[in-house]
């Protein structure tokens, strides 16, 4: 995706904010130029997924693209039983990532080690599941909507939920519908992106943190901010502050601590 956008934009500096599994589709924020510096801020936002979980079979990758490694009968499950089980996976939980993941183990990607036949031992780590909603249940297929923090593996979540339901399972399909402020409904497909004038598809960098405070500076103060100096901003307190020059052009992201009456530069844009 990054390579395609790089060619379309004629821009070398292109990045993204949040890897998608090969199986998955959906929202992928792509950043250009100095806006690539905003990737960490975007990834801190909550993500929403719709996942279809196939119960009864486990795969080596925890999704449908991997070889089947186990099969178990699926007990008769009511919606209420499933919802009660989902409640055990909300809030902050410890999750063991799939061995087929991009996490590094001893300097190598876990998936590369797994494909080479090596044992991969990944340490459980905390993630936060804000909500876990049952959308549909038909026989051995369960469809879920998940709102979660950065670092959550939906494949691992599906695997663990299936075990808690008394069987095994894997992700059959996965769509990411939101990353922070960016939603599926406001996204553009790669085919459409290629068919339209490229600049018509660009969003301003300040859409990355839409709820941030803002300040407009005069020419001299804007120059000082652009040079990395803190500038006056009486009464402002916010972790993220969009800073604009007198012409309304976005020049950077700052922060304003309580009682200091200053905006300190964080990123130049």
C-alpha positions as CSV (number, residue, x, y, z in Angstrom):
1,X,0.0,0.0,0.0
2,X,2.8,2.4,0.9
3,X,4.6,1.6,-2.3
4,X,1.5,2.3,-4.4
5,X,0.8,5.6,-2.7
6,X,4.5,6.6,-3.0
7,X,4.2,6.1,-6.8
8,X,0.9,7.9,-7.1
9,X,2.0,10.9,-5.0
10,X,5.5,11.2,-6.4
11,X,6.6,11.4,-2.8
12,X,9.4,9.3,-1.2
13,X,8.4,9.9,2.4
14,X,5.2,7.8,2.9
15,X,4.3,5.7,5.9
16,X,1.2,4.1,7.6
17,X,-0.4,4.1,11.0
18,X,-1.2,0.5,11.9
19,X,-0.3,-2.8,10.1
20,X,-3.2,-5.0,8.9
21,X,-2.9,-8.8,8.6
22,X,-2.7,-10.1,5.1
23,X,-6.2,-11.6,5.6
24,X,-7.7,-8.3,6.7
25,X,-9.2,-5.3,4.9
26,X,-10.4,-1.9,6.0
27,X,-9.0,1.4,7.3
28,X,-5.3,2.1,6.9
29,X,-4.2,5.7,7.5
30,X,-1.4,6.5,5.1
31,X,0.8,9.5,5.9
32,X,2.9,11.7,3.5
33,X,5.9,14.0,4.1
34,X,6.3,15.5,7.5
35,X,2.9,14.1,8.5
36,X,4.5,10.7,8.8
37,X,5.6,12.0,12.2
38,X,2.0,11.7,13.4
39,X,1.9,7.9,13.1
40,X,2.4,7.3,16.8
41,X,-0.3,9.7,17.7
42,X,-2.8,8.1,15.4
43,X,-2.0,4.6,16.6
44,X,-2.7,5.6,20.1
45,X,-6.4,6.0,19.1
46,X,-8.9,3.2,19.6
47,X,-9.5,0.7,16.7
48,X,-12.7,-1.0,15.8
49,X,-12.9,-4.3,14.0
50,X,-15.6,-6.7,12.7
51,X,-14.4,-10.3,12.9
52,X,-16.0,-13.5,11.8
53,X,-14.8,-16.4,14.0
54,X,-15.0,-20.0,12.8
55,X,-15.4,-22.3,15.7
56,X,-14.3,-26.0,15.7
57,X,-10.9,-25.7,13.9
58,X,-7.6,-24.1,15.0
59,X,-4.9,-23.0,12.5
60,X,-1.2,-22.4,12.9
61,X,-1.7,-18.6,12.1
62,X,-5.0,-18.3,14.0
63,X,-6.8,-17.3,10.7
64,X,-8.1,-19.1,7.7
65,X,-4.8,-18.7,5.7
66,X,-2.9,-21.1,8.0
67,X,-2.9,-24.9,8.0
68,X,-5.4,-26.6,10.3
69,X,-3.6,-27.9,13.4
70,X,-6.6,-29.0,15.6
71,X,-10.2,-29.8,15.4
72,X,-12.8,-30.1,18.2
73,X,-16.6,-30.4,18.4
74,X,-18.5,-27.2,19.0
75,X,-20.9,-27.3,21.9
76,X,-24.4,-26.1,21.5
77,X,-24.1,-22.4,22.4
78,X,-26.8,-19.8,23.1
79,X,-26.3,-16.1,22.4
80,X,-26.5,-15.5,26.2
81,X,-23.6,-18.1,26.8
82,X,-21.5,-16.4,24.2
83,X,-22.2,-12.9,25.6
84,X,-21.3,-14.1,29.1
85,X,-18.0,-15.4,27.8
86,X,-17.3,-12.2,25.9
87,X,-17.6,-10.3,29.1
88,X,-14.6,-12.1,30.5
89,X,-12.5,-10.6,27.7
90,X,-13.4,-6.9,28.2
91,X,-11.3,-4.4,30.1
92,X,-7.5,-4.8,30.4
93,X,-6.5,-8.4,29.7
94,X,-3.3,-10.3,29.2
95,X,-2.9,-11.6,25.6
96,X,-0.3,-13.9,24.1
97,X,0.3,-12.7,20.5
98,X,0.1,-15.3,17.6
99,X,3.5,-16.8,16.8
100,X,2.8,-15.7,13.2
101,X,3.1,-12.0,13.9
102,X,5.5,-9.2,13.1
103,X,6.8,-9.0,16.7
104,X,10.5,-9.4,17.1
105,X,12.1,-12.3,19.0
106,X,15.9,-12.1,19.4
107,X,16.0,-9.5,16.6
108,X,13.9,-11.6,14.1
109,X,10.3,-11.4,13.2
110,X,8.2,-14.0,14.9
111,X,6.6,-15.1,11.7
112,X,10.0,-15.7,10.0
113,X,11.1,-17.9,12.9
114,X,7.8,-19.8,12.8
115,X,8.0,-20.4,9.1
116,X,11.5,-21.7,9.5
117,X,10.3,-24.3,12.0
118,X,11.6,-22.7,15.1
119,X,9.7,-22.6,18.4
120,X,8.4,-19.1,19.1
121,X,7.8,-18.1,22.7
122,X,6.0,-14.8,23.0
123,X,5.3,-13.2,26.4
124,X,1.7,-12.3,27.3
125,X,1.2,-8.5,27.3
126,X,-1.6,-6.2,28.5
127,X,-4.1,-4.9,26.0
128,X,-7.5,-3.2,26.5
129,X,-10.8,-4.3,25.1
130,X,-13.2,-1.4,25.4
131,X,-16.2,-3.4,24.0
132,X,-16.9,-6.8,22.6
133,X,-20.3,-7.1,20.9
134,X,-21.9,-10.2,19.5
135,X,-23.3,-9.2,16.1
136,X,-24.4,-12.6,14.8
137,X,-24.2,-16.3,15.7
138,X,-25.1,-19.1,13.3
139,X,-24.1,-22.7,14.0
140,X,-20.3,-22.7,14.3
141,X,-19.7,-19.1,13.1
142,X,-19.7,-16.1,15.4
143,X,-19.4,-12.5,14.2
144,X,-18.0,-9.9,16.7
145,X,-17.4,-6.1,16.8
146,X,-14.3,-5.2,18.8
147,X,-13.2,-1.8,20.1
148,X,-9.7,-2.1,21.4
149,X,-6.3,-0.5,22.1
150,X,-3.1,-0.4,20.1
151,X,-1.3,-3.8,20.1
152,X,-4.4,-6.0,20.2
153,X,-4.3,-9.1,18.0
154,X,-7.8,-10.0,17.0
155,X,-6.6,-13.4,15.9
156,X,-5.4,-14.1,19.4
157,X,-8.6,-12.8,20.8
158,X,-10.7,-15.1,18.6
159,X,-8.4,-18.1,19.5
160,X,-8.8,-17.4,23.2
161,X,-12.6,-16.8,23.1
162,X,-13.1,-20.1,21.2
163,X,-11.2,-22.0,23.9
164,X,-13.3,-20.3,26.6
165,X,-16.4,-21.5,24.7
166,X,-15.2,-25.0,25.0
167,X,-13.7,-25.6,21.6
168,X,-11.0,-24.1,19.2
169,X,-11.3,-21.5,16.5
170,X,-9.8,-19.1,14.1
171,X,-10.6,-15.8,12.3
172,X,-12.3,-16.4,9.0
173,X,-12.6,-12.8,8.0
174,X,-11.5,-9.4,9.5
175,X,-12.3,-5.8,8.7
176,X,-11.0,-2.8,10.5
177,X,-13.7,-0.1,10.4
178,X,-12.0,2.6,12.4
179,X,-8.5,3.9,13.5
180,X,-8.8,6.8,15.8
181,X,-10.8,9.5,14.0
182,X,-10.6,7.7,10.6
183,X,-13.6,5.5,9.6
184,X,-14.4,3.1,6.8
185,X,-17.2,5.4,5.5
186,X,-14.7,8.2,4.9
187,X,-12.0,6.0,3.4
188,X,-11.1,5.6,-0.2
189,X,-10.1,2.4,-2.0
190,X,-6.8,2.1,-3.7
191,X,-8.5,1.7,-7.1
192,X,-10.5,4.9,-6.6
193,X,-7.4,6.7,-5.3
194,X,-5.6,5.8,-8.6
195,X,-8.5,7.1,-10.7
196,X,-8.8,10.5,-9.0
197,X,-6.5,13.5,-8.9
198,X,-4.2,12.5,-6.1
199,X,-4.3,15.8,-4.2
200,X,-8.1,15.7,-4.1
201,X,-7.9,12.7,-1.8
202,X,-5.5,14.3,0.8
203,X,-6.6,15.3,4.2
204,X,-5.0,18.0,6.3
205,X,-2.6,16.7,9.0
206,X,-4.8,18.2,11.8
207,X,-7.5,15.6,11.0
208,X,-5.3,13.2,12.8
209,X,-6.1,14.6,16.2
210,X,-9.5,16.4,15.7
211,X,-10.1,17.2,19.3
212,X,-6.8,18.9,19.9
213,X,-6.7,22.5,21.0
214,X,-5.4,25.1,18.6
215,X,-3.6,28.5,18.6
216,X,-3.0,31.0,15.8
217,X,0.3,32.9,16.0
218,X,1.5,36.2,14.5
219,X,4.3,36.1,12.0
220,X,7.2,36.6,14.5
221,X,5.9,34.2,17.1
222,X,5.2,31.6,14.4
223,X,8.8,31.9,13.2
224,X,10.0,31.3,16.7
225,X,7.8,28.2,17.1
226,X,9.1,26.9,13.8
227,X,12.6,27.3,15.1
228,X,11.8,25.1,18.1
229,X,11.2,27.8,20.7
230,X,8.3,27.8,23.1
231,X,5.9,30.7,22.5
232,X,3.3,32.5,24.8
233,X,-0.2,31.1,25.0
234,X,-1.9,32.4,28.1
235,X,-4.3,30.1,29.9
236,X,-3.9,27.2,27.6
237,X,-3.5,23.6,28.9
238,X,-3.5,20.6,26.6
239,X,-1.2,17.7,25.7
240,X,-1.7,18.4,22.0
241,X,-2.1,21.8,20.4
242,X,-2.3,22.5,16.7
243,X,-0.3,25.7,15.8
244,X,-1.1,27.9,12.8
245,X,0.6,30.9,11.3
246,X,-1.2,34.2,10.6
247,X,-2.4,32.8,7.2
248,X,-4.0,29.8,8.8
249,X,-1.3,27.4,7.6
250,X,-0.6,24.5,10.0
251,X,3.0,24.7,11.1
252,X,3.3,22.2,13.9
253,X,2.0,20.4,16.9
254,X,2.8,21.6,20.4
255,X,1.8,21.0,24.0
256,X,0.8,23.4,26.8
257,X,1.4,22.5,30.4
258,X,-0.8,23.9,33.2
259,X,0.3,27.3,34.6
260,X,3.2,27.9,32.2
261,X,1.3,30.0,29.6
262,X,3.5,28.6,26.9
263,X,3.2,26.3,23.9
264,X,6.2,24.1,23.5
265,X,6.9,22.5,20.1
266,X,6.5,18.7,19.7
267,X,6.5,18.3,15.9
268,X,7.1,20.6,13.0
269,X,4.8,20.1,10.0
